[in-house]
Amino acid sequence: MGKVTGFLEIDRHDRKYKPASDRVRNFNEFIIPLGEAQTRDQAARCMDCGIPFCHTGCPVNNQIPDWNDLVYKNDWKKALENLHSTNNFPEFTGRICPAPCESSCTLNLNDEPVTIKTIECAIIDKGWKENWITPKISEIKTGKSIAIVGSGPAGLSCAQQLARQGHSVNVYEKNNKAGGLMRYGIPDFKMEKYLIERRVHQMEEEGVKFHYGVKIESKESIDQLIDNYDAIVLAGGSESSRDLPIPGRELNGVHFAMDFLPNQNRVIGNEEVDKSGMITAAGKNVVVIGGGDTGSDCIGTSFRQGALSVTQLEIMPIPPEKEDKLSTWPNWPLKFRTSSSQAEGASREFSIMTEEFNGDNGSLKALKCVRVDNEMKKIDGSEFEIKADLALLAMGFVHPVHTGIIDTLGIEKDSRGNILADTEKYLTNIEKFFAAGDMRRGQSLVVWAIREGRQAARSVDKFLMGKTNLAR
């Protein structure tokens, strides 16, 4: 719980950003960490609140008061052990999680929550710096083999948990490197990819085998999985992007966000890219349609590529500046937020519907838009145009790609098109096939994917061995 009176004596201080004028010049991370002494002070603010709502606010149920207390007492190594007991990859969540735990913090009733995400990141970064993090190689071998399709955070956490139980684990990834959308969708300025490489190396030492550039699509490749493995975990992403089928959609310059973001990440990762066909924002007026995290990533990437201007359109009304605590806390509130990318100079418009893409000689030149009311009805006389050379569709993802494993095997889907499997067994309707992460849950957060991967691993272990000591 930290210092008994810490929350009364110490003000909240969080990490800072490098100035926008400096950080947009490259794709490096730009968060300035707190010093060790300051981090301990912030951990001291964790109060004896009686019911730690942060536990349930955190999808992986991090024991937040416990490791806050350990940091306050300068026992960083034990804090790291505690953190790892619930979260395989705190360096990921400590950078790209929106921290629902902080919204659940009792001190958030005063808008001064404990800087949980910052402390989490400090613990894991210190752990790596001090060489406390080493492979955990199982002393037993079960003789059971498992295939995991997809190497995003769900697949990685599932693979690590199962390898540490002594199972033989093989991860299949269609791209050239591990990480899934965490690698190819999230820009390096939010999370540099050496963090993934470091974990992959650890997992390889623990016995996990990675197979890159392998697509499990054909009936032959699926049959090989069935024949060669005792269990198969489907841990792919939710990759079917929500489209905007309006006039002009076919124009050159209108693209899905996920046709734009990955290649930039591949360039930074020194992967081979056909730059002649690469979508770039350099020298262009960019319009991003969609107000979520993917849209924000498009903004930051566009500025770093040299966009002339970036405008973000959101069909929903502008959220309230401040939430009503009595009706929302300790749940995640709907309120106005500004991401680091949006703060770099993007123009943001709310309650806007795009009606048409206008072009010249096959290329995009402008967007025809109209303002809508809170019921999504068009407001008469509110039509206007926005100049645009590049329009990026970042309106979310509807479900996983169905062609391939899902359709070939006849795996049952829920009403939203995701794989149907419950959160107790994570088992599909097909024998020995499990599903976890976005492929089962739908588009979600990295921290939810880690949770699902861990819980699916527990179910697989119990399925294979008849019992398990893995934690949910």
FIKE-789934 format. One record per residue (C-alpha): residue in three letters; x, y, z. Coordinates in nm, 4 decimals. Layout:
PT    aa          x          y          z
PT   ALA          X          Y          Z
...
! end
This chain:
PT    aa          x          y          z
PT   MET     0.0000     0.0000     0.0000
PT   GLY     0.3002     0.2350     0.0109
PT   LYS     0.3314     0.5045     0.2774
PT   VAL     0.0272     0.5397     0.5039
PT   THR     0.0053     0.9163     0.4582
PT   GLY     0.1777     0.9289     0.1183
PT   PHE    -0.1335     1.0235    -0.0772
PT   LEU    -0.1780     1.3252     0.1518
PT   GLU     0.1840     1.4408     0.1383
PT   ILE     0.2965     1.3693    -0.2179
PT   ASP     0.1501     1.5186    -0.5350
PT   ARG     0.0966     1.3106    -0.8472
PT   HIS     0.3784     1.3428    -1.1011
PT   ASP     0.3956     1.1388    -1.4185
PT   ARG     0.6380     1.0842    -1.7036
PT   LYS     0.6839     1.3667    -1.9509
PT   TYR     0.7188     1.3734    -2.3288
PT   LYS     0.9969     1.5204    -2.5354
PT   PRO     0.8750     1.8340    -2.7200
PT   ALA     0.6643     1.7604    -3.0271
PT   SER     0.9023     1.9608    -3.2454
PT   ASP     1.1807     1.7166    -3.1537
PT   ARG     0.9979     1.3860    -3.1426
PT   VAL     0.8320     1.4129    -3.4857
PT   ARG     1.1779     1.4088    -3.6449
PT   ASN     1.2163     1.0347    -3.5864
PT   PHE     1.0278     0.7186    -3.4897
PT   ASN     1.1972     0.6687    -3.1530
PT   GLU     1.0155     0.6455    -2.8210
PT   PHE     0.9911     0.9886    -2.6605
PT   ILE     0.8709     0.9320    -2.3038
PT   ILE     1.1067     1.0700    -2.0390
PT   PRO     1.1094     0.8240    -1.7449
PT   LEU     1.0861     0.9363    -1.3861
PT   GLY     1.3978     0.8870    -1.1784
PT   GLU     1.4116     0.6015    -0.9302
PT   ALA     1.3545     0.8295    -0.6308
PT   GLN     1.0539     0.9946    -0.7951
PT   THR     0.9081     0.6557    -0.8854
PT   ARG     0.9356     0.5452    -0.5225
PT   ASP     0.7579     0.8641    -0.4154
PT   GLN     0.4758     0.7926    -0.6582
PT   ALA     0.4487     0.4341    -0.5313
PT   ALA     0.4242     0.5763    -0.1786
PT   ARG     0.0951     0.7444    -0.2791
PT   CYS    -0.0820     0.4062    -0.3003
PT   MET    -0.3289     0.4342    -0.0136
PT   ASP    -0.4845     0.1796     0.2230
PT   CYS    -0.8137     0.1993     0.0342
PT   GLY    -0.9591    -0.1235     0.1728
PT   ILE    -1.0868    -0.2538    -0.1617
PT   PRO    -0.8219    -0.2265    -0.4367
PT   PHE    -1.0469    -0.1565    -0.7354
PT   CYS    -0.7311    -0.1345    -0.9468
PT   HIS    -0.7160    -0.5173    -0.9313
PT   THR    -1.0369    -0.5534    -1.1272
PT   GLY    -0.9684    -0.2475    -1.3412
PT   CYS    -0.6595    -0.4299    -1.4681
PT   PRO    -0.7514    -0.7110    -1.7134
PT   VAL    -0.4558    -0.9258    -1.5977
PT   ASN    -0.5419    -0.8521    -1.2320
PT   ASN    -0.2009    -0.7109    -1.1438
PT   GLN    -0.1437    -0.7010    -0.7673
PT   ILE    -0.0840    -0.3292    -0.7847
PT   PRO    -0.0838    -0.2292    -0.4153
PT   ASP     0.1631    -0.5097    -0.3430
PT   TRP     0.4264    -0.4035    -0.5920
PT   ASN     0.3712    -0.0366    -0.5149
PT   ASP     0.4562    -0.1173    -0.1531
PT   LEU     0.7643    -0.3150    -0.2585
PT   VAL     0.8894    -0.0279    -0.4768
PT   TYR     0.8321     0.2161    -0.1895
PT   LYS     1.0427    -0.0154     0.0315
PT   ASN     1.3104    -0.0297    -0.2406
PT   ASP     1.2634    -0.4045    -0.2958
PT   TRP     1.2544    -0.3801    -0.6738
PT   LYS     1.3458    -0.7422    -0.7405
PT   LYS     1.0541    -0.8760    -0.5375
PT   ALA     0.8290    -0.6194    -0.7045
PT   LEU     0.9386    -0.7612    -1.0401
PT   GLU     0.8570    -1.1166    -0.9305
PT   ASN     0.5127    -1.0039    -0.8177
PT   LEU     0.4506    -0.8181    -1.1436
PT   HIS     0.5559    -1.1170    -1.3534
PT   SER     0.3213    -1.3443    -1.1581
PT   THR     0.0243    -1.1880    -1.3413
PT   ASN     0.1753    -1.0302    -1.6533
PT   ASN     0.4241    -1.1943    -1.8894
PT   PHE     0.5143    -0.8699    -2.0668
PT   PRO     0.4919    -0.5599    -1.8432
PT   GLU     0.7213    -0.3673    -2.0793
PT   PHE     0.4453    -0.3838    -2.3414
PT   THR     0.1602    -0.2780    -2.1139
PT   GLY     0.3802    -0.0210    -1.9400
PT   ARG     0.4063     0.1577    -2.2740
PT   ILE     0.0891     0.0993    -2.4752
PT   CYS    -0.1853     0.0102    -2.2277
PT   PRO    -0.4365     0.2938    -2.1671
PT   ALA    -0.4213     0.2038    -1.7958
PT   PRO    -0.7816     0.1250    -1.6986
PT   CYS    -0.6322     0.0452    -1.3565
PT   GLU    -0.5677     0.4165    -1.3014
PT   SER    -0.9290     0.5002    -1.3804
PT   SER    -1.0268     0.2465    -1.1124
PT   CYS    -0.7854     0.3864    -0.8537
PT   THR    -0.9603     0.5292    -0.5465
PT   LEU    -0.7508     0.8432    -0.5790
PT   ASN    -0.9049     0.8969    -0.9230
PT   LEU    -1.2118     1.0210    -0.7386
PT   ASN    -0.9975     1.3348    -0.6951
PT   ASP    -0.8477     1.3083    -1.0467
PT   GLU    -0.5129     1.2202    -0.8877
PT   PRO    -0.4741     0.8427    -0.9389
PT   VAL    -0.1517     0.6625    -0.8574
PT   THR     0.0779     0.6543    -1.1631
PT   ILE     0.0374     0.2767    -1.1905
PT   LYS     0.1434     0.2420    -1.5537
PT   THR     0.4595     0.4447    -1.4973
PT   ILE     0.5579     0.2410    -1.1908
PT   GLU     0.4913    -0.0842    -1.3782
PT   CYS     0.7178     0.0273    -1.6621
PT   ALA     0.9894     0.1360    -1.4186
PT   ILE     0.9869    -0.2045    -1.2460
PT   ILE     1.0271    -0.4055    -1.5652
PT   ASP     1.2831    -0.1690    -1.7198
PT   LYS     1.4928    -0.1931    -1.4031
PT   GLY     1.4573    -0.5701    -1.4133
PT   TRP     1.6069    -0.5851    -1.7614
PT   LYS     1.8777    -0.3336    -1.6721
PT   GLU     1.9845    -0.5354    -1.3676
PT   ASN     1.9772    -0.8657    -1.5634
PT   TRP     1.7179    -1.0094    -1.3267
PT   ILE     1.5099    -1.1446    -1.6150
PT   THR     1.6356    -1.4802    -1.7370
PT   PRO     1.4789    -1.7776    -1.9183
PT   LYS     1.2691    -2.0116    -1.7022
PT   ILE     1.3433    -2.3496    -1.8522
PT   SER     1.1192    -2.6336    -1.7434
PT   GLU     1.2960    -2.9273    -1.5808
PT   ILE     1.0246    -3.1650    -1.6987
PT   LYS     0.9084    -3.2598    -2.0465
PT   THR     0.5472    -3.3662    -2.0819
PT   GLY     0.5774    -3.5109    -2.4307
PT   LYS     0.2782    -3.3020    -2.5378
PT   SER     0.3055    -3.0758    -2.8420
PT   ILE     0.1084    -2.7578    -2.9058
PT   ALA     0.0779    -2.5331    -3.2106
PT   ILE    -0.0061    -2.1673    -3.1670
PT   VAL    -0.1197    -1.9801    -3.4758
PT   GLY    -0.0376    -1.6105    -3.4380
PT   SER     0.2441    -1.4444    -3.2457
PT   GLY     0.0717    -1.1359    -3.1107
PT   PRO     0.0502    -1.0770    -2.7345
PT   ALA    -0.2131    -1.3507    -2.6912
PT   GLY    -0.0044    -1.6077    -2.8774
PT   LEU     0.3177    -1.5059    -2.7046
PT   SER     0.1775    -1.5175    -2.3521
PT   CYS     0.0079    -1.8501    -2.4215
PT   ALA     0.3277    -1.9951    -2.5668
PT   GLN     0.5442    -1.8844    -2.2761
PT   GLN     0.3066    -2.0220    -2.0136
PT   LEU     0.2832    -2.3594    -2.1864
PT   ALA     0.6581    -2.3906    -2.2527
PT   ARG     0.7255    -2.3295    -1.8851
PT   GLN     0.4968    -2.6250    -1.8066
PT   GLY     0.7244    -2.8527    -2.0081
PT   HIS     0.5204    -2.8761    -2.3260
PT   SER     0.6686    -2.8570    -2.6747
PT   VAL     0.5388    -2.5311    -2.8252
PT   ASN     0.5574    -2.4207    -3.1878
PT   VAL     0.4384    -2.0726    -3.2897
PT   TYR     0.3369    -2.0087    -3.6508
PT   GLU     0.3456    -1.6504    -3.7796
PT   LYS     0.2563    -1.5378    -4.1326
PT   ASN     0.4843    -1.2315    -4.1131
PT   ASN     0.8642    -1.2253    -4.1027
PT   LYS     0.8849    -1.1408    -3.7332
PT   ALA     0.6886    -1.2054    -3.4157
PT   GLY     0.4514    -0.9599    -3.2514
PT   GLY     0.1424    -0.9506    -3.4721
PT   LEU    -0.0340    -0.6139    -3.4814
PT   MET     0.1710    -0.5118    -3.1792
PT   ARG     0.4711    -0.5106    -3.4123
PT   TYR     0.3144    -0.4120    -3.7421
PT   GLY     0.0275    -0.1911    -3.6283
PT   ILE     0.1727     0.0033    -3.3346
PT   PRO     0.4358     0.2574    -3.4402
PT   ASP     0.7858     0.2455    -3.2937
PT   PHE     0.7437     0.5862    -3.1328
PT   LYS     0.4920     0.4212    -2.8989
PT   MET     0.6888     0.1007    -2.8490
PT   GLU     1.0261     0.0180    -3.0001
PT   LYS     1.0394    -0.3346    -3.1315
PT   TYR     1.3609    -0.4454    -2.9617
PT   LEU     1.1307    -0.5047    -2.6660
PT   ILE     0.9580    -0.7833    -2.8610
PT   GLU     1.2865    -0.9269    -2.9887
PT   ARG     1.4187    -0.9486    -2.6335
PT   ARG     1.1167    -1.1510    -2.5219
PT   VAL     1.1286    -1.3753    -2.8289
PT   HIS     1.4917    -1.4568    -2.7486
PT   GLN     1.3944    -1.5413    -2.3903
PT   MET     1.1137    -1.7660    -2.5127
PT   GLU     1.3426    -1.9424    -2.7602
PT   GLU     1.5760    -2.0178    -2.4700
PT   GLU     1.2731    -2.1602    -2.2873
PT   GLY     1.2099    -2.3973    -2.5769
PT   VAL     0.9504    -2.2177    -2.7899
PT   LYS     1.0075    -2.2644    -3.1637
PT   PHE     0.8999    -1.9832    -3.3973
PT   HIS     0.8124    -2.0435    -3.7623
PT   TYR     0.7947    -1.7220    -3.9670
PT   GLY     0.6445    -1.6571    -4.3082
PT   VAL     0.4034    -1.9481    -4.2630
PT   LYS     0.0367    -1.9038    -4.3513
PT   ILE    -0.1992    -2.1681    -4.2194
PT   GLU    -0.4676    -2.1343    -4.4859
PT   SER    -0.4858    -2.4429    -4.7056
PT   LYS    -0.6561    -2.7655    -4.6017
PT   GLU    -0.3208    -2.9393    -4.6318
PT   SER    -0.1506    -2.7043    -4.3818
PT   ILE    -0.4463    -2.7317    -4.1433
PT   ASP    -0.4427    -3.1127    -4.1644
PT   GLN    -0.0717    -3.1087    -4.0787
PT   LEU    -0.1483    -2.9200    -3.7585
PT   ILE    -0.4194    -3.1694    -3.6679
PT   ASP    -0.1892    -3.4659    -3.7345
PT   ASN     0.1215    -3.3267    -3.5618
PT   TYR    -0.0081    -3.1561    -3.2481
PT   ASP    -0.2053    -3.2502    -2.9393
PT   ALA    -0.3657    -2.9053    -2.9193
PT   ILE    -0.3883    -2.6008    -3.1452
PT   VAL    -0.4459    -2.2456    -3.0204
PT   LEU    -0.5794    -1.9888    -3.2664
PT   ALA    -0.4410    -1.6543    -3.1519
PT   GLY    -0.4557    -1.4401    -3.4645
PT   GLY    -0.5811    -1.0854    -3.4746
PT   SER    -0.9072    -0.9203    -3.5712
PT   GLU    -0.7888    -0.8092    -3.9130
PT   SER    -1.1007    -0.7441    -4.1187
PT   SER    -1.1057    -0.3644    -4.1301
PT   ARG    -1.4346    -0.1757    -4.1244
PT   ASP    -1.4808    -0.0264    -4.4705
PT   LEU    -1.6491     0.2942    -4.5889
PT   PRO    -1.8342     0.1994    -4.9114
PT   ILE    -1.9259     0.5453    -5.0402
PT   PRO    -1.8808     0.7045    -5.3845
PT   GLY    -1.5127     0.7503    -5.4703
PT   ARG    -1.3911     0.4679    -5.2470
PT   GLU    -1.1920     0.3298    -5.5418
PT   LEU    -0.9830     0.6468    -5.5832
PT   ASN    -0.6062     0.6303    -5.5503
PT   GLY    -0.5280     0.7787    -5.2110
PT   VAL    -0.8039     0.6092    -5.0108
PT   HIS    -0.6567     0.3299    -4.7992
PT   PHE    -0.7140     0.1228    -4.4889
PT   ALA    -0.4983     0.2256    -4.1933
PT   MET    -0.3529    -0.1242    -4.1852
PT   ASP    -0.2322    -0.0853    -4.5437
PT   PHE    -0.0486     0.2265    -4.4292
PT   LEU     0.1027     0.1537    -4.0861
PT   PRO     0.2732    -0.1873    -4.1267
PT   ASN     0.5108    -0.0953    -4.4074
PT   GLN     0.6523     0.1964    -4.2110
PT   ASN     0.7205    -0.0440    -3.9255
PT   ARG     0.8814    -0.2858    -4.1683
PT   VAL     1.1125    -0.0116    -4.2958
PT   ILE     1.2220     0.0704    -3.9409
PT   GLY     1.2657    -0.3011    -3.8709
PT   ASN     1.4955    -0.3371    -4.1748
PT   GLU     1.2563    -0.5731    -4.3495
PT   GLU     1.2405    -0.5862    -4.7269
PT   VAL     0.9707    -0.3491    -4.8543
PT   ASP     0.8648    -0.2540    -5.2039
PT   LYS     0.8983     0.1215    -5.1524
PT   SER     0.7567     0.1955    -5.4965
PT   GLY     0.4159     0.0777    -5.3770
PT   MET     0.4474     0.2124    -5.0247
PT   ILE     0.1755     0.4504    -4.9065
PT   THR     0.3285     0.7704    -4.7719
PT   ALA     0.1958     1.0917    -4.6220
PT   ALA     0.4970     1.2968    -4.7270
PT   GLY     0.3918     1.6323    -4.8712
PT   LYS     0.0211     1.5482    -4.8515
PT   ASN    -0.2919     1.6748    -4.6821
PT   VAL    -0.4007     1.3737    -4.4795
PT   VAL    -0.7474     1.2971    -4.3447
PT   VAL    -0.7826     1.0173    -4.0902
PT   ILE    -1.1365     0.8803    -4.0565
PT   GLY    -1.1809     0.7302    -3.7116
PT   GLY    -1.1035     0.8692    -3.3681
PT   GLY    -0.9534     0.5679    -3.1908
PT   ASP    -0.6008     0.4429    -3.1237
PT   THR    -0.5401     0.3288    -3.4820
PT   GLY    -0.6399     0.6713    -3.6082
PT   SER    -0.4037     0.8301    -3.3581
PT   ASP    -0.1215     0.6042    -3.4800
PT   CYS    -0.1919     0.7188    -3.8362
PT   ILE    -0.1616     1.0804    -3.7227
PT   GLY     0.1753     1.0357    -3.5547
PT   THR     0.3106     0.8357    -3.8472
PT   SER     0.1860     1.0952    -4.0996
PT   PHE     0.3591     1.3799    -3.9177
PT   ARG     0.6854     1.1860    -3.9061
PT   GLN     0.6624     1.1115    -4.2772
PT   GLY     0.6262     1.4826    -4.3523
PT   ALA     0.2536     1.5440    -4.4016
PT   LEU     0.1497     1.9021    -4.4823
PT   SER    -0.1572     1.8744    -4.2609
PT   VAL    -0.3484     1.6068    -4.0716
PT   THR    -0.7207     1.6190    -3.9932
PT   GLN    -0.8994     1.3527    -3.7908
PT   LEU    -1.2715     1.2960    -3.8366
PT   GLU    -1.4931     1.1237    -3.5799
PT   ILE    -1.8602     1.0497    -3.6406
PT   MET    -1.9387     1.0411    -3.2684
PT   PRO    -2.0067     1.3646    -3.0751
PT   ILE    -1.7264     1.5189    -2.8743
PT   PRO    -1.7078     1.3508    -2.5313
PT   PRO    -1.7427     1.5487    -2.2088
PT   GLU    -1.4285     1.7191    -2.0808
PT   LYS    -1.4671     1.5443    -1.7463
PT   GLU    -1.6608     1.2311    -1.6521
PT   ASP    -1.9284     1.2057    -1.3847
PT   LYS    -1.7390     1.0089    -1.1199
PT   LEU    -2.0501     0.9050    -0.9291
PT   SER    -2.1953     0.7298    -1.2332
PT   THR    -1.8781     0.5857    -1.3901
PT   TRP    -1.6085     0.5157    -1.1303
PT   PRO    -1.4438     0.2630    -1.0977
PT   ASN    -1.5226     0.1747    -1.4604
PT   TRP    -1.3456     0.3123    -1.7669
PT   PRO    -1.5042     0.6525    -1.8357
PT   LEU    -1.6048     0.8157    -2.1601
PT   LYS    -1.4332     1.1548    -2.1614
PT   PHE    -1.2340     1.3793    -2.3910
PT   ARG    -0.8757     1.2585    -2.4300
PT   THR    -0.5854     1.3861    -2.6370
PT   SER    -0.3182     1.1379    -2.7412
PT   SER     0.0461     1.2338    -2.7840
PT   SER     0.0026     1.2077    -3.1625
PT   GLN    -0.3062     1.4303    -3.1661
PT   ALA    -0.1134     1.6842    -2.9591
PT   GLU     0.1495     1.7062    -3.2338
PT   GLY    -0.0736     1.9306    -3.4409
PT   ALA    -0.3714     1.7383    -3.5750
PT   SER    -0.7014     1.9130    -3.6367
PT   ARG    -0.9872     1.7133    -3.4802
PT   GLU    -1.3487     1.7266    -3.5920
PT   PHE    -1.6386     1.5502    -3.4197
PT   SER    -1.9900     1.4612    -3.5371
PT   ILE    -1.8705     1.4401    -3.8976
PT   MET    -1.9951     1.1929    -4.1583
PT   THR    -1.8007     1.1446    -4.4807
PT   GLU    -2.0397     1.1144    -4.7770
PT   GLU    -1.8115     1.1027    -5.0766
PT   PHE    -1.4492     1.0907    -5.1880
PT   ASN    -1.3913     1.3377    -5.4706
PT   GLY    -1.1027     1.3051    -5.7114
PT   ASP    -0.9414     1.4052    -6.0364
PT   ASN    -0.7877     1.1656    -6.2896
PT   GLY    -0.8409     0.8769    -6.0491
PT   SER    -0.6689     1.0392    -5.7531
PT   LEU    -0.8239     1.1698    -5.4317
PT   LYS    -0.8539     1.5483    -5.4012
PT   ALA    -1.1169     1.6132    -5.1332
PT   LEU    -1.3744     1.4649    -4.8974
PT   LYS    -1.7373     1.5703    -4.9061
PT   CYS    -1.8654     1.5725    -4.5481
PT   VAL    -2.1707     1.6669    -4.3470
PT   ARG    -2.2243     1.7370    -3.9789
PT   VAL    -2.4562     1.5077    -3.7822
PT   ASP    -2.6464     1.5435    -3.4580
PT   ASN    -2.6205     1.3171    -3.1543
PT   GLU    -2.8550     1.0676    -3.3209
PT   MET    -2.6340     1.0462    -3.6315
PT   LYS    -2.8850     1.2382    -3.8427
PT   LYS    -2.7530     1.4803    -4.1024
PT   ILE    -2.7856     1.8488    -4.0233
PT   ASP    -2.9353     2.0355    -4.3175
PT   GLY    -2.7051     2.2921    -4.4726
PT   SER    -2.3945     2.1675    -4.2912
PT   GLU    -2.2204     2.0153    -4.5932
PT   PHE    -1.8546     2.1040    -4.6500
PT   GLU    -1.5390     1.9785    -4.8209
PT   ILE    -1.1946     1.8980    -4.6829
PT   LYS    -0.8918     1.9035    -4.9084
PT   ALA    -0.7202     1.5652    -4.9006
PT   ASP    -0.4506     1.3825    -5.0933
PT   LEU    -0.4574     1.0808    -4.8619
PT   ALA    -0.7536     0.9400    -4.6669
PT   LEU    -0.6866     0.6690    -4.4095
PT   LEU    -0.9747     0.4520    -4.2917
PT   ALA    -0.9208     0.3818    -3.9213
PT   MET    -1.2707     0.2903    -3.8091
PT   GLY    -1.1812    -0.0288    -3.6311
PT   PHE    -1.1972    -0.3973    -3.7151
PT   VAL    -1.5108    -0.6062    -3.7471
PT   HIS    -1.3815    -0.9632    -3.6921
PT   PRO    -1.0958    -1.2000    -3.7831
PT   VAL    -1.0429    -1.3058    -4.1414
PT   HIS    -1.2733    -1.6024    -4.1998
PT   THR    -1.1072    -1.7498    -4.5076
PT   GLY    -0.8598    -2.0190    -4.4107
PT   ILE    -0.8825    -2.2043    -4.0800
PT   ILE    -1.2202    -2.0714    -3.9635
PT   ASP    -1.4181    -2.1477    -4.2789
PT   THR    -1.2262    -2.4605    -4.3761
PT   LEU    -1.2880    -2.6310    -4.0415
PT   GLY    -1.6350    -2.4874    -3.9931
PT   ILE    -1.5455    -2.3235    -3.6631
PT   GLU    -1.8523    -2.1672    -3.5044
PT   LYS    -1.8675    -1.7880    -3.4831
PT   ASP    -2.0547    -1.5548    -3.2531
PT   SER    -2.2987    -1.2861    -3.3684
PT   ARG    -2.0105    -1.0472    -3.4399
PT   GLY    -1.8150    -1.2917    -3.6527
PT   ASN    -1.5532    -1.3802    -3.3905
PT   ILE    -1.4633    -1.7385    -3.3007
PT   LEU    -1.7130    -1.8775    -3.0517
PT   ALA    -1.5373    -1.9995    -2.7354
PT   ASP    -1.6050    -1.9235    -2.3693
PT   THR    -1.3602    -1.7743    -2.1178
PT   GLU    -1.3537    -2.0863    -1.9030
PT   LYS    -1.2194    -2.3424    -2.1506
PT   TYR    -1.1390    -2.1270    -2.4581
PT   LEU    -1.2298    -2.4385    -2.6580
PT   THR    -1.3959    -2.4117    -2.9986
PT   ASN    -1.6513    -2.6537    -3.1418
PT   ILE    -1.3669    -2.8368    -3.3191
PT   GLU    -1.1807    -3.0980    -3.1146
PT   LYS    -0.8491    -2.9757    -2.9647
PT   PHE    -0.8784    -2.6299    -3.1248
PT   PHE    -0.8714    -2.3380    -2.8801
PT   ALA    -0.9048    -1.9646    -2.9478
PT   ALA    -0.7800    -1.6605    -2.7580
PT   GLY    -0.7196    -1.2900    -2.8010
PT   ASP    -0.8750    -1.0657    -3.0647
PT   MET    -0.9708    -1.3643    -3.2791
PT   ARG    -1.2074    -1.4742    -3.0005
PT   ARG    -1.2796    -1.1496    -2.8184
PT   GLY    -1.2788    -0.9021    -3.1043
PT   GLN    -1.0641    -0.5922    -3.1412
PT   SER    -0.9276    -0.5091    -2.7984
PT   LEU    -0.6262    -0.4026    -2.5920
PT   VAL    -0.2840    -0.5674    -2.5640
PT   VAL    -0.3475    -0.6263    -2.1927
PT   TRP    -0.6689    -0.8175    -2.2716
PT   ALA    -0.4779    -1.0290    -2.5242
PT   ILE    -0.2168    -1.1175    -2.2608
PT   ARG    -0.4931    -1.2144    -2.0187
PT   GLU    -0.6642    -1.4355    -2.2766
PT   GLY    -0.3369    -1.6007    -2.3767
PT   ARG    -0.2585    -1.6847    -2.0153
PT   GLN    -0.6057    -1.8189    -1.9450
PT   ALA    -0.6120    -2.0222    -2.2653
PT   ALA    -0.2758    -2.1728    -2.1687
PT   ARG    -0.4263    -2.2879    -1.8407
PT   SER    -0.7152    -2.4527    -2.0243
PT   VAL    -0.4841    -2.6229    -2.2740
PT   ASP    -0.2609    -2.7517    -1.9933
PT   LYS    -0.5631    -2.8950    -1.8096
PT   PHE    -0.6993    -3.0418    -2.1359
PT   LEU    -0.3712    -3.2224    -2.2009
PT   MET    -0.2712    -3.3226    -1.8476
PT   GLY    -0.6036    -3.3549    -1.6678
PT   LYS    -0.4956    -3.0929    -1.4138
PT   THR    -0.2975    -2.7689    -1.4034
PT   ASN    -0.1203    -2.5398    -1.1601
PT   LEU    -0.1248    -2.2423    -1.3952
PT   ALA    -0.3010    -1.9365    -1.2595
PT   ARG    -0.5958    -1.7838    -1.4421
! end
